[in-house]
Structure formats: C-alpha cells, structure tokens
C-alpha cells in the first residue's frame, strides 16, 4: 500500500509530463503548414465575414492606413483607405466614422465584388478589387484574389499572372 505522499508525488509528475506533451504537440502541429492552415490561422472568414479571408483585409488595412480602422482624412475614410465619394456611393454613409471593421469590409466588398443598391433603388455596380493602391505592387495581397474560389471573385482574376 502506497502512502498518500508517494501517490501525490507520482500524480504531480504525471501532470507535469502531460503538460510537456501537450506543449510539444502544439509546437509540432503549428510547425506543419497544412495543420496550421487547418487551424484557421490564415483562411478564416469569421472576423469580418468578407468575400476574402480575414487576413486579406487585415493586411490591406495595414498597408493602406497602418491598420487604423478609424482613419480619416479630407479624401479618405476608414481602415481600408476608401475615397470618401466612393464610400458614399457604395454604402449610403458619408464616411466610415463609427462603423466597425466588419461594416467597412462589407462596403469594400460591395465596391469590389458585390455591387450596392442605393436608397433610391438605383444599383451601383461593382468595379473590382484592383483600384486599391496597395494591391498594385503587393504580390501577397494579389495572391488572395488570384487564389480565391469565391464566385464573386472569379471575374476579377484576369489580372492574375
């Protein structure tokens, strides 16, 4: 029969071993690209619910405004650096002030991929994603568009190489 002290010591060692194995398993899983991707590190649409993965909008915002979703100048508004007149035309809002990043992504998707119906009932057609300044020289951003399987992105792949 084991004393309580011996049993408690073995239980503590077992817990430490389990913690080490769990940490090692996580490190190994994250180091394998396919597994890391499967964990949703780059392909999720959970945060913004956009046409493209969340990582695209985060990187576009970082490039356009330093990731400042409340960015505001005389000519541009919001984290994605959208021209104010363009923002008004595709959203019925004067600016992105007070809108969440997800709401701003919805406007960006209307401009690029979805179109928009104004309050008057007039449809404002989508114009594609290639107008964003940051897309022009940024292969990592272009890759999101060129590799997308979303039905609304397909017509805009003609600029892909």
Short mmCIF file of the C-alpha atoms (twelve columns), coordinates in Angstrom:
data_MODEL
# 
_entry.id   MODEL 
# 
loop_
_atom_site.group_PDB 
_atom_site.id 
_atom_site.type_symbol 
_atom_site.label_atom_id 
_atom_site.label_alt_id 
_atom_site.label_comp_id 
_atom_site.label_asym_id 
_atom_site.label_seq_id 
_atom_site.Cartn_x 
_atom_site.Cartn_y 
_atom_site.Cartn_z 
_atom_site.pdbx_PDB_model_num 
ATOM 1   C CA . UNK A 1   0.000   0.000  0.000   1 
ATOM 2   C CA . UNK A 2   1.313   3.427  -1.040  1 
ATOM 3   C CA . UNK A 3   1.391   6.322  1.313   1 
ATOM 4   C CA . UNK A 4   -0.502  9.460  0.372   1 
ATOM 5   C CA . UNK A 5   2.773   11.354 -0.075  1 
ATOM 6   C CA . UNK A 6   4.133   8.861  -2.637  1 
ATOM 7   C CA . UNK A 7   0.854   8.760  -4.560  1 
ATOM 8   C CA . UNK A 8   0.634   12.581 -4.595  1 
ATOM 9   C CA . UNK A 9   4.211   12.836 -5.899  1 
ATOM 10  C CA . UNK A 10  3.510   10.428 -8.767  1 
ATOM 11  C CA . UNK A 11  0.341   12.318 -9.657  1 
ATOM 12  C CA . UNK A 12  2.266   15.612 -9.770  1 
ATOM 13  C CA . UNK A 13  4.934   14.090 -12.053 1 
ATOM 14  C CA . UNK A 14  2.225   12.690 -14.324 1 
ATOM 15  C CA . UNK A 15  0.581   16.132 -14.598 1 
ATOM 16  C CA . UNK A 16  3.914   17.742 -15.486 1 
ATOM 17  C CA . UNK A 17  4.561   15.101 -18.137 1 
ATOM 18  C CA . UNK A 18  1.093   15.664 -19.657 1 
ATOM 19  C CA . UNK A 19  1.690   19.448 -19.804 1 
ATOM 20  C CA . UNK A 20  5.021   18.914 -21.580 1 
ATOM 21  C CA . UNK A 21  3.468   16.507 -24.082 1 
ATOM 22  C CA . UNK A 22  0.629   18.928 -24.822 1 
ATOM 23  C CA . UNK A 23  3.083   21.786 -25.395 1 
ATOM 24  C CA . UNK A 24  5.218   19.624 -27.674 1 
ATOM 25  C CA . UNK A 25  2.150   18.507 -29.640 1 
ATOM 26  C CA . UNK A 26  1.076   22.132 -30.163 1 
ATOM 27  C CA . UNK A 27  4.556   23.175 -31.303 1 
ATOM 28  C CA . UNK A 28  4.707   20.302 -33.771 1 
ATOM 29  C CA . UNK A 29  1.204   20.965 -35.088 1 
ATOM 30  C CA . UNK A 30  1.910   24.651 -35.704 1 
ATOM 31  C CA . UNK A 31  5.182   23.901 -37.454 1 
ATOM 32  C CA . UNK A 32  3.462   21.826 -40.153 1 
ATOM 33  C CA . UNK A 33  1.963   24.257 -42.739 1 
ATOM 34  C CA . UNK A 34  -1.083  22.150 -43.615 1 
ATOM 35  C CA . UNK A 35  -2.012  21.678 -39.977 1 
ATOM 36  C CA . UNK A 36  -1.510  25.363 -39.136 1 
ATOM 37  C CA . UNK A 37  -3.728  26.303 -42.072 1 
ATOM 38  C CA . UNK A 38  -6.336  23.815 -40.896 1 
ATOM 39  C CA . UNK A 39  -6.400  25.563 -37.532 1 
ATOM 40  C CA . UNK A 40  -7.726  28.661 -39.287 1 
ATOM 41  C CA . UNK A 41  -4.648  30.827 -38.982 1 
ATOM 42  C CA . UNK A 42  -4.978  32.359 -42.467 1 
ATOM 43  C CA . UNK A 43  -8.173  31.277 -44.200 1 
ATOM 44  C CA . UNK A 44  -10.886 32.239 -41.756 1 
ATOM 45  C CA . UNK A 45  -13.789 34.498 -42.624 1 
ATOM 46  C CA . UNK A 46  -15.027 34.635 -39.020 1 
ATOM 47  C CA . UNK A 47  -13.985 38.157 -38.051 1 
ATOM 48  C CA . UNK A 48  -15.239 40.270 -40.974 1 
ATOM 49  C CA . UNK A 49  -17.472 37.819 -42.874 1 
ATOM 50  C CA . UNK A 50  -15.952 39.128 -46.103 1 
ATOM 51  C CA . UNK A 51  -15.618 37.655 -49.564 1 
ATOM 52  C CA . UNK A 52  -11.891 37.127 -48.993 1 
ATOM 53  C CA . UNK A 53  -10.195 35.749 -45.857 1 
ATOM 54  C CA . UNK A 54  -9.813  37.982 -42.804 1 
ATOM 55  C CA . UNK A 55  -6.040  38.042 -43.326 1 
ATOM 56  C CA . UNK A 56  -6.550  39.879 -46.641 1 
ATOM 57  C CA . UNK A 57  -8.492  42.725 -45.028 1 
ATOM 58  C CA . UNK A 58  -6.054  42.946 -42.106 1 
ATOM 59  C CA . UNK A 59  -3.086  43.186 -44.479 1 
ATOM 60  C CA . UNK A 60  -4.857  45.642 -46.782 1 
ATOM 61  C CA . UNK A 61  -5.732  47.869 -43.803 1 
ATOM 62  C CA . UNK A 62  -2.157  47.638 -42.527 1 
ATOM 63  C CA . UNK A 63  -0.850  48.762 -45.916 1 
ATOM 64  C CA . UNK A 64  -3.446  51.490 -46.581 1 
ATOM 65  C CA . UNK A 65  -3.734  53.099 -43.124 1 
ATOM 66  C CA . UNK A 66  -1.321  51.337 -40.792 1 
ATOM 67  C CA . UNK A 67  -4.243  49.233 -39.564 1 
ATOM 68  C CA . UNK A 68  -6.164  52.268 -38.269 1 
ATOM 69  C CA . UNK A 69  -9.831  51.371 -38.832 1 
ATOM 70  C CA . UNK A 70  -10.886 54.887 -37.757 1 
ATOM 71  C CA . UNK A 71  -8.589  56.558 -40.310 1 
ATOM 72  C CA . UNK A 72  -9.993  59.835 -41.579 1 
ATOM 73  C CA . UNK A 73  -8.565  62.468 -43.909 1 
ATOM 74  C CA . UNK A 74  -10.149 65.020 -46.215 1 
ATOM 75  C CA . UNK A 75  -10.127 62.490 -49.065 1 
ATOM 76  C CA . UNK A 76  -10.100 59.017 -47.494 1 
ATOM 77  C CA . UNK A 77  -12.050 57.234 -44.791 1 
ATOM 78  C CA . UNK A 78  -11.810 54.013 -42.812 1 
ATOM 79  C CA . UNK A 79  -9.198  51.349 -42.289 1 
ATOM 80  C CA . UNK A 80  -9.145  50.303 -45.940 1 
ATOM 81  C CA . UNK A 81  -8.419  53.841 -47.147 1 
ATOM 82  C CA . UNK A 82  -11.523 54.245 -49.311 1 
ATOM 83  C CA . UNK A 83  -12.090 57.543 -51.112 1 
ATOM 84  C CA . UNK A 84  -14.922 59.401 -49.374 1 
ATOM 85  C CA . UNK A 85  -17.070 59.801 -52.508 1 
ATOM 86  C CA . UNK A 86  -16.617 56.129 -53.350 1 
ATOM 87  C CA . UNK A 87  -17.558 55.209 -49.774 1 
ATOM 88  C CA . UNK A 88  -20.750 57.313 -50.004 1 
ATOM 89  C CA . UNK A 89  -21.708 55.835 -53.367 1 
ATOM 90  C CA . UNK A 90  -21.402 52.219 -52.256 1 
ATOM 91  C CA . UNK A 91  -22.688 52.479 -48.688 1 
ATOM 92  C CA . UNK A 92  -25.201 55.307 -48.091 1 
ATOM 93  C CA . UNK A 93  -22.841 56.578 -45.345 1 
ATOM 94  C CA . UNK A 94  -20.848 59.818 -45.528 1 
ATOM 95  C CA . UNK A 95  -17.781 58.171 -44.028 1 
ATOM 96  C CA . UNK A 96  -16.579 55.137 -42.108 1 
ATOM 97  C CA . UNK A 97  -16.669 57.075 -38.830 1 
ATOM 98  C CA . UNK A 98  -18.322 54.909 -36.180 1 
ATOM 99  C CA . UNK A 99  -18.515 51.830 -38.406 1 
ATOM 100 C CA . UNK A 100 -16.939 48.597 -37.259 1 
ATOM 101 C CA . UNK A 101 -14.204 46.957 -39.347 1 
ATOM 102 C CA . UNK A 102 -16.759 44.308 -40.409 1 
ATOM 103 C CA . UNK A 103 -19.099 47.047 -41.681 1 
ATOM 104 C CA . UNK A 104 -16.219 48.669 -43.554 1 
ATOM 105 C CA . UNK A 105 -15.311 45.319 -45.135 1 
ATOM 106 C CA . UNK A 106 -18.929 44.986 -46.282 1 
ATOM 107 C CA . UNK A 107 -18.589 48.326 -48.091 1 
ATOM 108 C CA . UNK A 108 -15.253 47.262 -49.603 1 
ATOM 109 C CA . UNK A 109 -16.827 44.033 -50.829 1 
ATOM 110 C CA . UNK A 110 -19.703 45.997 -52.381 1 
ATOM 111 C CA . UNK A 111 -17.200 48.186 -54.233 1 
ATOM 112 C CA . UNK A 112 -15.051 45.311 -55.407 1 
ATOM 113 C CA . UNK A 113 -17.279 42.250 -55.706 1 
ATOM 114 C CA . UNK A 114 -20.962 42.626 -54.766 1 
ATOM 115 C CA . UNK A 115 -22.433 45.942 -56.030 1 
ATOM 116 C CA . UNK A 116 -24.813 48.087 -53.958 1 
ATOM 117 C CA . UNK A 117 -28.392 49.278 -54.194 1 
ATOM 118 C CA . UNK A 118 -28.892 52.901 -53.179 1 
ATOM 119 C CA . UNK A 119 -31.906 54.038 -51.134 1 
ATOM 120 C CA . UNK A 120 -33.438 55.318 -54.375 1 
ATOM 121 C CA . UNK A 121 -33.327 51.781 -55.774 1 
ATOM 122 C CA . UNK A 122 -30.556 52.531 -58.285 1 
ATOM 123 C CA . UNK A 123 -27.927 49.789 -58.493 1 
ATOM 124 C CA . UNK A 124 -24.280 50.806 -58.241 1 
ATOM 125 C CA . UNK A 125 -22.209 48.120 -59.946 1 
ATOM 126 C CA . UNK A 126 -19.062 46.579 -58.514 1 
ATOM 127 C CA . UNK A 127 -15.799 47.810 -60.001 1 
ATOM 128 C CA . UNK A 128 -13.337 45.122 -58.915 1 
ATOM 129 C CA . UNK A 129 -10.575 44.999 -56.341 1 
ATOM 130 C CA . UNK A 130 -7.679  46.344 -58.400 1 
ATOM 131 C CA . UNK A 131 -8.212  50.025 -57.544 1 
ATOM 132 C CA . UNK A 132 -6.682  49.786 -54.081 1 
ATOM 133 C CA . UNK A 133 -3.216  51.336 -54.215 1 
ATOM 134 C CA . UNK A 134 -1.723  48.654 -52.010 1 
ATOM 135 C CA . UNK A 135 -2.756  45.905 -54.421 1 
ATOM 136 C CA . UNK A 136 -0.678  47.262 -57.273 1 
ATOM 137 C CA . UNK A 137 2.737   46.150 -56.043 1 
ATOM 138 C CA . UNK A 138 1.899   43.730 -53.276 1 
ATOM 139 C CA . UNK A 139 2.048   40.145 -54.543 1 
ATOM 140 C CA . UNK A 140 0.972   38.768 -51.145 1 
ATOM 141 C CA . UNK A 141 -2.299  40.745 -51.389 1 
ATOM 142 C CA . UNK A 142 -2.847  39.881 -55.058 1 
ATOM 143 C CA . UNK A 143 -2.444  36.218 -54.140 1 
ATOM 144 C CA . UNK A 144 -5.636  36.313 -52.046 1 
ATOM 145 C CA . UNK A 145 -7.614  37.357 -55.114 1 
ATOM 146 C CA . UNK A 146 -5.810  35.112 -57.567 1 
ATOM 147 C CA . UNK A 147 -6.250  32.017 -55.397 1 
ATOM 148 C CA . UNK A 148 -9.828  32.693 -54.289 1 
ATOM 149 C CA . UNK A 149 -12.535 30.240 -55.265 1 
ATOM 150 C CA . UNK A 150 -15.349 32.590 -54.291 1 
ATOM 151 C CA . UNK A 151 -17.840 33.007 -57.153 1 
ATOM 152 C CA . UNK A 152 -17.810 36.823 -56.875 1 
ATOM 153 C CA . UNK A 153 -14.030 36.974 -57.301 1 
ATOM 154 C CA . UNK A 154 -13.708 34.838 -60.435 1 
ATOM 155 C CA . UNK A 155 -14.310 37.606 -62.983 1 
ATOM 156 C CA . UNK A 156 -11.516 39.702 -61.456 1 
ATOM 157 C CA . UNK A 157 -8.784  37.092 -61.875 1 
ATOM 158 C CA . UNK A 158 -7.880  38.325 -65.361 1 
ATOM 159 C CA . UNK A 159 -5.160  40.493 -63.769 1 
ATOM 160 C CA . UNK A 160 -3.568  37.426 -62.174 1 
ATOM 161 C CA . UNK A 161 -0.365  36.059 -63.622 1 
# 
